[in-house]
Amino acid sequence: MTPIFTPVSKLTGRNMSNQYRLHLHPNGYYYHRAKVPADIRHLYGKEIEQRSLRTRDYWDAVRRLSAVIVEVNDAFARFRTEHAGELAAFDRAIPCCATEQPVRIDVKRHAADFAKSIDAEEFVRRTAAFEHAAQNPRAFLDNLNLAACCQAPIHSLDDCEQDTLSVLREEHRLHIEVRIAAVTSARAAGDFRRWTAAVDERVPKIDMTQRAALVRAMIEAELKALAAWQDEPELMRHPSPLARTDRRVAAAVLVDAAEHSPRPLSGLPLMSVISEECFMTVGKEKNWSAKTDAARHNQIRQFLDICGDKSLSHYTQDDIRYLKATLFALPPQSHGKKEFKGLSKHQIAEKARERKIPGLSAESVRQVMTAANIVFGWARAEYDHTLLNIVQPMIPTPSSSGSKRGRREAFSVEELQRLFESPVFTGVESVGAWLKAGNVRMSDTGRFWVPLMALYSGARLMEAVQLLRRDVDCEDGIWFIDINDGPGAEAGKSVKNEASVRRVPVHPELVRLGFLDFVQTVEKDARLFPDIAIGSAAQRHRYASKLFSKLLVSADVKGPKKVWHSLRHSFEQACRDSGVDSAIMDQLQGHIQKGMRGVYGDGYKLPALYDGIKAIRYDGLNLSHIHPSEPEHGGRGIGATGRD
C-alpha cells in the first residue's frame, strides 16, 4: 500500500532546495543564504551571507531554518549599530548630486521577494506541524479528543492517518483565514508598521512616494501568497471528522499569528521570535557581555533543535521533560564530532545511549534550561501573566552538579613548581616549539608573563591578555596594573562586572623577575602581550584558553578540577595563608564586595592594597631558576621605593 504520509514538499508541489534563503550545497549540506542589505554591503565585505545549517537531513534543515534567519537578521542589525559612525561617514562622502536624486527601486521585484519570505514562513510552519503529527498520528488525534468525537470509531492505522491529514488540512485553512484577516484588518486601520519596517530593512533610502507604493505592493503580495496556500488539492478519501465536530477543536492546535500581526491575536509568538525580544531587553537591563549574549542565543538554539519552534503557550511539560532527557544524553561538543555529522539532537542522543557515551553535565543542562526559563519568565511579565512557567520547576538544582568549590581546585605547591619549571620558563627550542626544552628565552612574551601575573595578582585570563602598555603605571612610588574596560588597540577591552575594574599593585616577586623591565620595552599604546590573539567579542578567550590549556597539559598539572582558573584559587588560598584581610582580597580579585561595604566608600587605596599584595607568599615555591641573573631596575619598580 502506498504510504499515506509523504513528504510535505511532494504534497505541496514545492522543492525544498528552492525555498527562500535555503540552499543545498554540492557538499550535501543545507545552507542559509541571504543577500547582505544594500546599506551595509560596502562595509560588510561580501554580498551574500551564507551559514551552514550543519545537516544533510531534509527535515532537520527545515526545522533549523527559521532560527538561523532570525540570527542572521540580528547580525545585520548589530553590524549597523557597531558601524554607525562609518556608515554615516560614507553617506556624507557621497557627492550631493548623487543624493539629490531619489533612489529608484523595482517595486515589483521587492514585493516578489517579500512574498517569497511569506511563502517560506508558511512552508516551515506546515512542515513542522506535519512532522509532529506524523510521529504518532493516533496520539495526535487523541490529544485533540477527536477520536472520541467521531461518529464512527477509528478501526485501523489507515483511518487514523487519513483523519490526521484531514485535521491538518483544516488547521492550515483556519490559520490562513486568521492571517488574511489580520492583514486586511491592519490595512483597513492604516497600521502599516510591520511592512514599513520590512521596507526600511530592504531599501532604507527611498522617498515617501516610493515607500507608500512598496508597502501597498507588499501587502498585496502577502495576501496573494497566503491565498495561494488555500488552493490545495483534495487529500481526503472520506469526509473529515471535523465535519462532524466543533471546528474550534482544530483551532486549539493552531500556531497563532502573533508574529505575522502588529499585535498578537491570541496566544504568544514563537519561541524563536520572543526569545530575541527577551534577550535584547534583558541583556540591556543586566548589561550582558557579548559572550553571555552569544551563550544565551546558543542555548535557545539547542532548545529549539530539541523541542521545536512553537508558541510559548503550546509547549507542554512533556516537551520540557523530553528536553531534559535529551540534554542529559547528548555528549559534550557532539556537533563537532564526525560520528554525529548530519544527525539531529534526538538522533545523537539515541546513538549516545546505545554506545553508553556519557552525556552533558547537570550544570550544562541547567544552563540550557535556564535560558528557556528566562524567556518564559519574561514573557509572563511582559505578555501574559497567566502563562505557566513549565521550565523553572524542572531545572536541575545547583546541588545536583556539585558546589562551586567542587568544580575547581587550587594547584598544590608541587604542581605550581612543575608548571614554572616547564620549558616556557626555563628555555624553549624555538618560539614556535615553545613546549619543548631548549635555549631560547620566552621572557618577552605573554606565555611567560601571564601565568606569573595570575599567580601574583589574581587577574583573570582575559584581564591579563588584553592589557596595554599604558595599563601598567606608577603612583606615589607604587607600580600597579590598571584592569579596565577602556578601548583596546586591536579589540575593545571588557571585564566581567563593575567590581572587576580595579588597580592591582605589582607584587615584589614580579619586580624581581623583571616584569617592569619587560614593560619598559613595549610601546606606550601597544598591547603588552601581542603573541596571544584575542577572539571576537563572543569568544574573546578562545585562543588564550587553548594556548594555556596546552601549557598545563605539558606540565602535567591539568585535571578534571585543575584548570587555568585554578591559579585564581591558588591566589586566594595564598591570601588566606598570608593573613590578607578578606575585603582587600576581594578587591584585588575583582569580586563584588559583600554587604553594605559594597555600597559605602570607594574601596581601598593603593597603599593599603600594596600592603596586602606584598604579604602574599607561596611557601615552598622556588622560582630562583627564572630570576634574571642581575636584575637592574634602574630606579624603576617597587624595589626602588623602599616600600618592600
Protein Blocks (a to p, Z undefined) as FASTA:
>chain_A
ZZfbdcfklmnopafklpghiacdfkopacddddddfklmmmnopabdcddehiabfklm
mmmmmmmmmmmmmmmmmmmmmmmmmmmmmmmmpcfklmmpccdddfklmmmmmmmmmmmm
mmmmmmmmmmmmmmommlmmmmnommmmpmbdcfbfklmmmmmmmmmmmmmmmmmmmmmm
mmmmmmmnopaklmmmmmmmmmmcccfklmmmmmmmmmmmmmmmmmmmmmccdfbfbdcf
klmmcfklmmmmpccfklmpfbafbhcddfklmmmmmmmmmmmmnopafklmmmmmmmmm
mmmmmnopadfklpcfklmmmmmmmmmmpcghklmpmklgoiafklmmmmmmmnopacdd
fklmmmmmmmmmmmmmmmmmmmommbccfklmmpccfklnopfklmpccddfklmmmmmm
gfklnopfblklmmbgcfbdcklcfklmmmmmmmmnopafklmmmpcfklpcceehiacd
dddfbdcfkbccddfblmlpccddddfklmmnommmmmmmpcfklcfblmbccddfklmm
lmmmmmmmmmmmmnopacfklcfklmmmmmmmmmmmnopafklmmmmnopacehjllmgo
jbjafklmmmmmmmpccehiacklmgcfbaceehpajklnomZZ
